[in-house]
């Protein structure tokens, strides 16, 4: 889905560029364990996912340049037969003590 979103965004952004507006998208996706559930208090509940994996996905998204889809090592291991991805330099991300290995998804595998 991320590849389809990126491809569609490229098509849409060319039309906006003609109007003088620059639009771009960078996507970050992480796979891992999270806590899911209803969070809040009486009268104000939300359903949310919390945990390190959600923070990692957010940080990967923030680090992704225009047109990049950055995925974490766990997701790459699970999806390497389905996507073509190239490793990036290890990323230094806020909140993580060590550099994070990431891959840039180039395309969906045949």
Biotite code that builds the C-alpha atoms (Angstrom):
import biotite.structure as struc

atoms = struc.array([
    struc.Atom([0.000, 0.000, 0.000], chain_id="A", res_id=1, res_name="UNK", atom_name="CA", element="C"),
    struc.Atom([2.846, 2.411, 0.775], chain_id="A", res_id=2, res_name="UNK", atom_name="CA", element="C"),
    struc.Atom([4.266, 1.934, -2.734], chain_id="A", res_id=3, res_name="UNK", atom_name="CA", element="C"),
    struc.Atom([0.831, 2.672, -4.246], chain_id="A", res_id=4, res_name="UNK", atom_name="CA", element="C"),
    struc.Atom([0.497, 5.797, -2.076], chain_id="A", res_id=5, res_name="UNK", atom_name="CA", element="C"),
    struc.Atom([3.962, 7.007, -3.084], chain_id="A", res_id=6, res_name="UNK", atom_name="CA", element="C"),
    struc.Atom([3.263, 6.401, -6.790], chain_id="A", res_id=7, res_name="UNK", atom_name="CA", element="C"),
    struc.Atom([-0.095, 8.182, -6.613], chain_id="A", res_id=8, res_name="UNK", atom_name="CA", element="C"),
    struc.Atom([1.470, 11.087, -4.737], chain_id="A", res_id=9, res_name="UNK", atom_name="CA", element="C"),
    struc.Atom([4.082, 11.483, -7.473], chain_id="A", res_id=10, res_name="UNK", atom_name="CA", element="C"),
    struc.Atom([1.287, 11.753, -10.057], chain_id="A", res_id=11, res_name="UNK", atom_name="CA", element="C"),
    struc.Atom([-0.664, 14.265, -7.975], chain_id="A", res_id=12, res_name="UNK", atom_name="CA", element="C"),
    struc.Atom([2.376, 16.359, -7.075], chain_id="A", res_id=13, res_name="UNK", atom_name="CA", element="C"),
    struc.Atom([3.259, 16.947, -10.745], chain_id="A", res_id=14, res_name="UNK", atom_name="CA", element="C"),
    struc.Atom([-0.127, 18.619, -11.203], chain_id="A", res_id=15, res_name="UNK", atom_name="CA", element="C"),
    struc.Atom([0.363, 20.759, -8.097], chain_id="A", res_id=16, res_name="UNK", atom_name="CA", element="C"),
    struc.Atom([3.906, 21.661, -9.182], chain_id="A", res_id=17, res_name="UNK", atom_name="CA", element="C"),
    struc.Atom([2.422, 23.307, -12.298], chain_id="A", res_id=18, res_name="UNK", atom_name="CA", element="C"),
    struc.Atom([0.493, 25.567, -9.912], chain_id="A", res_id=19, res_name="UNK", atom_name="CA", element="C"),
    struc.Atom([3.656, 26.444, -7.994], chain_id="A", res_id=20, res_name="UNK", atom_name="CA", element="C"),
    struc.Atom([3.025, 24.177, -5.007], chain_id="A", res_id=21, res_name="UNK", atom_name="CA", element="C"),
    struc.Atom([5.613, 21.580, -3.992], chain_id="A", res_id=22, res_name="UNK", atom_name="CA", element="C"),
    struc.Atom([4.165, 18.449, -2.372], chain_id="A", res_id=23, res_name="UNK", atom_name="CA", element="C"),
    struc.Atom([6.091, 15.357, -1.347], chain_id="A", res_id=24, res_name="UNK", atom_name="CA", element="C"),
    struc.Atom([5.645, 12.358, 0.908], chain_id="A", res_id=25, res_name="UNK", atom_name="CA", element="C"),
    struc.Atom([8.040, 10.286, 2.971], chain_id="A", res_id=26, res_name="UNK", atom_name="CA", element="C"),
    struc.Atom([6.735, 7.143, 4.670], chain_id="A", res_id=27, res_name="UNK", atom_name="CA", element="C"),
    struc.Atom([8.043, 5.230, 7.672], chain_id="A", res_id=28, res_name="UNK", atom_name="CA", element="C"),
    struc.Atom([6.803, 1.764, 8.631], chain_id="A", res_id=29, res_name="UNK", atom_name="CA", element="C"),
    struc.Atom([7.924, -0.404, 11.528], chain_id="A", res_id=30, res_name="UNK", atom_name="CA", element="C"),
    struc.Atom([6.936, -3.897, 12.569], chain_id="A", res_id=31, res_name="UNK", atom_name="CA", element="C"),
    struc.Atom([7.044, -5.030, 16.160], chain_id="A", res_id=32, res_name="UNK", atom_name="CA", element="C"),
    struc.Atom([5.095, -5.423, 19.370], chain_id="A", res_id=33, res_name="UNK", atom_name="CA", element="C"),
    struc.Atom([2.770, -2.693, 20.601], chain_id="A", res_id=34, res_name="UNK", atom_name="CA", element="C"),
    struc.Atom([0.129, -2.364, 23.264], chain_id="A", res_id=35, res_name="UNK", atom_name="CA", element="C"),
    struc.Atom([-3.305, -1.873, 21.733], chain_id="A", res_id=36, res_name="UNK", atom_name="CA", element="C"),
    struc.Atom([-6.423, -0.844, 23.480], chain_id="A", res_id=37, res_name="UNK", atom_name="CA", element="C"),
    struc.Atom([-8.741, 1.727, 24.886], chain_id="A", res_id=38, res_name="UNK", atom_name="CA", element="C"),
    struc.Atom([-6.824, 4.468, 26.633], chain_id="A", res_id=39, res_name="UNK", atom_name="CA", element="C"),
    struc.Atom([-8.253, 7.319, 28.646], chain_id="A", res_id=40, res_name="UNK", atom_name="CA", element="C"),
    struc.Atom([-10.735, 7.934, 31.392], chain_id="A", res_id=41, res_name="UNK", atom_name="CA", element="C"),
    struc.Atom([-14.473, 8.107, 31.943], chain_id="A", res_id=42, res_name="UNK", atom_name="CA", element="C"),
    struc.Atom([-15.986, 10.289, 29.237], chain_id="A", res_id=43, res_name="UNK", atom_name="CA", element="C"),
    struc.Atom([-12.826, 10.493, 27.128], chain_id="A", res_id=44, res_name="UNK", atom_name="CA", element="C"),
    struc.Atom([-11.583, 7.249, 25.584], chain_id="A", res_id=45, res_name="UNK", atom_name="CA", element="C"),
    struc.Atom([-9.488, 6.645, 22.497], chain_id="A", res_id=46, res_name="UNK", atom_name="CA", element="C"),
    struc.Atom([-8.271, 3.466, 20.877], chain_id="A", res_id=47, res_name="UNK", atom_name="CA", element="C"),
    struc.Atom([-4.504, 3.602, 20.437], chain_id="A", res_id=48, res_name="UNK", atom_name="CA", element="C"),
    struc.Atom([-1.316, 1.685, 19.806], chain_id="A", res_id=49, res_name="UNK", atom_name="CA", element="C"),
    struc.Atom([1.581, 2.568, 22.091], chain_id="A", res_id=50, res_name="UNK", atom_name="CA", element="C"),
    struc.Atom([5.123, 1.296, 22.431], chain_id="A", res_id=51, res_name="UNK", atom_name="CA", element="C"),
    struc.Atom([8.582, 1.522, 20.960], chain_id="A", res_id=52, res_name="UNK", atom_name="CA", element="C"),
    struc.Atom([7.426, 0.299, 17.546], chain_id="A", res_id=53, res_name="UNK", atom_name="CA", element="C"),
    struc.Atom([4.990, 3.201, 17.155], chain_id="A", res_id=54, res_name="UNK", atom_name="CA", element="C"),
    struc.Atom([7.734, 5.659, 18.070], chain_id="A", res_id=55, res_name="UNK", atom_name="CA", element="C"),
    struc.Atom([10.097, 3.965, 15.607], chain_id="A", res_id=56, res_name="UNK", atom_name="CA", element="C"),
    struc.Atom([7.539, 4.240, 12.795], chain_id="A", res_id=57, res_name="UNK", atom_name="CA", element="C"),
    struc.Atom([7.118, 7.940, 13.575], chain_id="A", res_id=58, res_name="UNK", atom_name="CA", element="C"),
    struc.Atom([10.877, 8.546, 13.607], chain_id="A", res_id=59, res_name="UNK", atom_name="CA", element="C"),
    struc.Atom([11.342, 6.640, 10.327], chain_id="A", res_id=60, res_name="UNK", atom_name="CA", element="C"),
    struc.Atom([8.586, 8.727, 8.783], chain_id="A", res_id=61, res_name="UNK", atom_name="CA", element="C"),
    struc.Atom([10.269, 11.932, 9.936], chain_id="A", res_id=62, res_name="UNK", atom_name="CA", element="C"),
    struc.Atom([13.637, 10.738, 8.561], chain_id="A", res_id=63, res_name="UNK", atom_name="CA", element="C"),
    struc.Atom([12.215, 9.692, 5.175], chain_id="A", res_id=64, res_name="UNK", atom_name="CA", element="C"),
    struc.Atom([13.040, 12.059, 2.345], chain_id="A", res_id=65, res_name="UNK", atom_name="CA", element="C"),
    struc.Atom([10.586, 12.838, -0.436], chain_id="A", res_id=66, res_name="UNK", atom_name="CA", element="C"),
    struc.Atom([9.596, 9.607, -2.171], chain_id="A", res_id=67, res_name="UNK", atom_name="CA", element="C"),
    struc.Atom([11.243, 7.304, 0.368], chain_id="A", res_id=68, res_name="UNK", atom_name="CA", element="C"),
    struc.Atom([9.567, 4.438, 2.184], chain_id="A", res_id=69, res_name="UNK", atom_name="CA", element="C"),
    struc.Atom([11.747, 3.529, 5.155], chain_id="A", res_id=70, res_name="UNK", atom_name="CA", element="C"),
    struc.Atom([11.158, 0.228, 6.938], chain_id="A", res_id=71, res_name="UNK", atom_name="CA", element="C"),
    struc.Atom([12.793, -1.264, 10.011], chain_id="A", res_id=72, res_name="UNK", atom_name="CA", element="C"),
    struc.Atom([14.920, -4.426, 10.125], chain_id="A", res_id=73, res_name="UNK", atom_name="CA", element="C"),
    struc.Atom([12.110, -6.645, 11.460], chain_id="A", res_id=74, res_name="UNK", atom_name="CA", element="C"),
    struc.Atom([9.735, -5.633, 8.656], chain_id="A", res_id=75, res_name="UNK", atom_name="CA", element="C"),
    struc.Atom([12.448, -6.054, 6.051], chain_id="A", res_id=76, res_name="UNK", atom_name="CA", element="C"),
    struc.Atom([13.077, -9.618, 7.265], chain_id="A", res_id=77, res_name="UNK", atom_name="CA", element="C"),
    struc.Atom([9.347, -10.390, 7.035], chain_id="A", res_id=78, res_name="UNK", atom_name="CA", element="C"),
    struc.Atom([8.791, -8.762, 3.632], chain_id="A", res_id=79, res_name="UNK", atom_name="CA", element="C"),
    struc.Atom([12.090, -9.215, 1.790], chain_id="A", res_id=80, res_name="UNK", atom_name="CA", element="C"),
    struc.Atom([10.513, -11.677, -0.664], chain_id="A", res_id=81, res_name="UNK", atom_name="CA", element="C"),
    struc.Atom([7.716, -9.208, -1.466], chain_id="A", res_id=82, res_name="UNK", atom_name="CA", element="C"),
    struc.Atom([9.619, -5.949, -1.899], chain_id="A", res_id=83, res_name="UNK", atom_name="CA", element="C"),
    struc.Atom([12.836, -4.693, -3.412], chain_id="A", res_id=84, res_name="UNK", atom_name="CA", element="C"),
    struc.Atom([14.614, -2.585, -0.816], chain_id="A", res_id=85, res_name="UNK", atom_name="CA", element="C"),
    struc.Atom([18.066, -1.109, -0.408], chain_id="A", res_id=86, res_name="UNK", atom_name="CA", element="C"),
    struc.Atom([19.743, -0.575, 2.959], chain_id="A", res_id=87, res_name="UNK", atom_name="CA", element="C"),
    struc.Atom([20.289, 2.981, 4.143], chain_id="A", res_id=88, res_name="UNK", atom_name="CA", element="C"),
    struc.Atom([23.103, 4.208, 6.311], chain_id="A", res_id=89, res_name="UNK", atom_name="CA", element="C"),
    struc.Atom([22.258, 3.458, 9.963], chain_id="A", res_id=90, res_name="UNK", atom_name="CA", element="C"),
    struc.Atom([19.970, 6.222, 11.196], chain_id="A", res_id=91, res_name="UNK", atom_name="CA", element="C"),
    struc.Atom([20.478, 8.132, 14.422], chain_id="A", res_id=92, res_name="UNK", atom_name="CA", element="C"),
    struc.Atom([16.929, 8.644, 15.672], chain_id="A", res_id=93, res_name="UNK", atom_name="CA", element="C"),
    struc.Atom([15.703, 10.595, 18.674], chain_id="A", res_id=94, res_name="UNK", atom_name="CA", element="C"),
    struc.Atom([14.880, 8.309, 21.578], chain_id="A", res_id=95, res_name="UNK", atom_name="CA", element="C"),
    struc.Atom([17.015, 5.395, 20.372], chain_id="A", res_id=96, res_name="UNK", atom_name="CA", element="C"),
    struc.Atom([20.392, 4.808, 22.014], chain_id="A", res_id=97, res_name="UNK", atom_name="CA", element="C"),
    struc.Atom([21.948, 3.067, 19.031], chain_id="A", res_id=98, res_name="UNK", atom_name="CA", element="C"),
    struc.Atom([21.760, 3.749, 15.292], chain_id="A", res_id=99, res_name="UNK", atom_name="CA", element="C"),
    struc.Atom([18.787, 2.026, 13.644], chain_id="A", res_id=100, res_name="UNK", atom_name="CA", element="C"),
    struc.Atom([19.161, -0.144, 10.536], chain_id="A", res_id=101, res_name="UNK", atom_name="CA", element="C"),
    struc.Atom([16.611, 0.782, 7.901], chain_id="A", res_id=102, res_name="UNK", atom_name="CA", element="C"),
    struc.Atom([15.802, -0.072, 4.293], chain_id="A", res_id=103, res_name="UNK", atom_name="CA", element="C"),
    struc.Atom([14.350, 2.106, 1.554], chain_id="A", res_id=104, res_name="UNK", atom_name="CA", element="C"),
    struc.Atom([11.616, 0.247, -0.354], chain_id="A", res_id=105, res_name="UNK", atom_name="CA", element="C"),
    struc.Atom([12.210, 0.792, -4.063], chain_id="A", res_id=106, res_name="UNK", atom_name="CA", element="C"),
    struc.Atom([9.352, -1.278, -5.479], chain_id="A", res_id=107, res_name="UNK", atom_name="CA", element="C"),
    struc.Atom([7.165, -4.325, -5.026], chain_id="A", res_id=108, res_name="UNK", atom_name="CA", element="C"),
    struc.Atom([8.911, -7.536, -6.131], chain_id="A", res_id=109, res_name="UNK", atom_name="CA", element="C"),
    struc.Atom([7.630, -9.343, -9.197], chain_id="A", res_id=110, res_name="UNK", atom_name="CA", element="C"),
])
